[in-house]
Amino acid sequence: MHRLITFLGKGQKSESGYRTANYCFATGNCRTSPFFGLALLEELATSSTPVDHLLVLGTSSSIWDALLSGEMQDSALWVELGERVEAGNVDDRLLNRVAADVQTTMSQRGLANTVSLRVIPFGRDEQEQISILRQMADLVEKGDRVSMDITHGFRSLPMLGLTSAMFLKQLKGATVEGIYYGALDMTDTSGTPVLRLDGLLLLTDWLAAISAFRVSGDYGLFAPFLGDADTGNALIQAGFYEKTLNIAQARKHLREATKHFPDLEAADPIFHLFSAELRSFTAWSEKQSFAGRQLAAAHNALGTGNFMRAAALAVEACITNALPKGSDPSDYGARNTARDSLNAQCKGKNWQTAEPGLAAYRELGDLRNSLSHGTRPAYNSMDQQKTLQSQQQLKERLRSLLKTMESIIR
C-alpha cells in the first residue's frame, strides 16, 4: 500500500479564491494548484508508484475547501465545508462525510482509492505533537510505502514531518518513498520548484547506524548506505570475522572496503560527511603488527561495551606478542606453544613483582574466563572478583590492562 501523507495550512484567500502556484517537478511536469498535495498526487499518479491512500492532516481552520474544490459531488456539503473553514471549526465528523464524497471522484480520476481526512492539533506542546504522530501511525500499516508532503502548515511542521518519517520507518517498518517540499520562496518565472528532502532522512539513518555501531561494533550497519554491493558485503564480512576474533580475516575485508572510500567520498556527499567517523572505526586494521591490530580491536570492543570480546582479543594479543620472531601469528600450533609457555611462566609467580606483561596476561585470562562462563574468577590475587562487581570497575580495569599491553607490544 502506497500512502501519501500531506499537511494543510490556513492559506490566504481573496475574491478570486486561494493563491495558486505552478509546481514544477524533476520530471519536467508542472502542475498548477492552490494546494501542493493535490499537485503531488497527480504527479505520482503518472509515476511507477501511484498513490493508493491519500491521508490529509490539517487543523480546524485549515483550507479544506481548497483541497477539495472541484472534487466534491455534493455541492451543499462543499458550501458547508467552506463556511466551517471560515469559522475555524472543521471537525472529524464533517471531514468523514467529505472524505466519503470526494473519494469517489479521486478514485474515478485514478488518483487514490482511499481518502482519509483528519483534524490534528496545532502542535503547540509535546502532547499535541505526539498526538499528530499517533494519528499518522494509526493509519499506516507495517510494510507500507509512504510519501510525505511537508509544504503547507506551520513552520514547525517540516521538522515534525521529518520526525514522522523517521517514526514510521522505524516503528512501522514503512518504506519512505519521498519527502517533498513545494518551495514557494524559490518561485521564479519558470514556476515553483519541487524539492526532494529524502537526503535528510538518510542523514538520520546514518546517525542511527553510528549510534548502533557504538553499541554493537557491527560494520554491516553501514552497508545499506554505500550504494556499492561489494563494499557493503566486505563490511558485513569484516564485522562477522571481528566478532569471531578472526582479526586477520576481519582486517582483510576492512582493507577491501576502505580502498573504495575515496571514490564513495567523491560520488556521495552524505558518505563524505560521515567518512571520517567511519574511518575512525576501521583504523585499527592499519596497525603494523598483528598483536597491535588485536589490541586495537580489543579497544574497539571495549568502546562498544563488549567486555568479553575485549578481554579475549587482549589475551590473544599477549599470545601473539610471545611468539618467536618470524612466526606465523595465524599458526595454531605456534600459538598453542606460546600460550603454554606463558602459562608455565605464570606458575608460582609473585604478582606484586612479576613483569607487567605476564601479570596482564594472567589477569586478562582470568577475566576472560569469568566473562565467558559467567562465574567468579578462580583466583583473586589481583582483585579480579572486585573488578567484576561493576561495569565501571571492569571498564576501567580493562582499559588499564590494554594500556599496559600497548607499552610492551613489539
Steps between C-alpha positions, in 0.01 A plus 500: 500500500638840397374780724549872444499704820453871448443796732256788446569856608269798535577673173406847376168544326394786275186562292650285227568215740814360656842587360629241255850400399640325196693213662776363280633148558833343408319307225438830320127495577348817646162493676300802617314470829425700818608194696825319425363168629258481206774581250718229654212252495453562128874470435529171686198365310709516181802333660588140576376551858141634484333576832249255647409700809498878541530613862451873559572654840395854588370713785143607557568817297711358216396560138305176458285660231810578290603137511162374390380771264379334182525152649171488695172365364281652771486878442314563825771317692765709324324821606475372859870415496591850379293660775658279765848584371418871530377443854805291588297210643547213257487166682548131422125433478467745212820377336378141505199608291726701271749213458222259399379750241837589351636146498277406207642776283859428602454133415338578164794726412748228596653716772420297814262222594473605864486848651540576871467852640596568861498805725823527694595732787726800442807323641552762768654264753639149530160346566350650184805407294482137617127502419583586138752216479247260649235591244741430217612172653140387536446532125825339385547124503824307535687476173312785330666740258462863604550829318482821699427862408619758756429815296203657679419570861692654786875546477539227759338240274805427281692392809201303623461348155860380493461358850182330384681338209767368737229377737307315230815349356629367831180398680278404207768364268370739233703582192519876451469555126560873513475818706381791284498875546348754262743790543279807461782730612705378202231579242626668182369555151522129421287397799535367853765230534418176681780388731571147618617489861562125517867570567410637842345165587814324382699722736291376790555141384875556507481651847293207622752255349792678668318491832423129454862427401623650826291237677546201269827560311333358188643655180216346301268772631651736241468263203150618389620860457801443276336442163772245428418136569864382509603763755192435710558124497864552599386697806249229590770234478743712701243533776444125506870415518572759767219360715652153464845640592641417156691826477698401191183447293329801655794717398502355148136593443533842662791587275297382201216730607708805591684508169168603343439782749669774289273423203193495725603832655526656157166362380284528812498821709319327786763226515767772493333661801534181706811342350739637764292336773487174307876510448550542873306177555716308253838663581616204710543292185790725395715414803832356386532200732255213536497538879448875459194434284359256755553754776341779295202276430481433875476878554214511249319221682550674832361820350180320401468338843586149381720416797538130424621565145735772622657266756522211252668713234743641755596147613559405138717811458709382797544158336592657165757718675655189658555326163860461385605764251405400147221263608171493313252658745218300339671165558291306752785282621735793551236686696439196723871476573521871587193476722640195684824689555315799647291275726817326623659836579193596705535206742617603845550865407488776754265735322623799699840471331413320176581654165206724389429311176477163672282639780269659242475169312403314818241756610350532152473122479316482831261776395438344159421160655261650754325705233475197269354269766315749717687386811718658767873506416689193620767733640478832677868587524440822305153583633337334197184434698468866598562606139192304391271662754411800282504608139710807575765304689522241224526763226770696682700188582488367145603840368797499738603149396479590132719803566755273670502271199543794263824592675658158447359380163778448250 
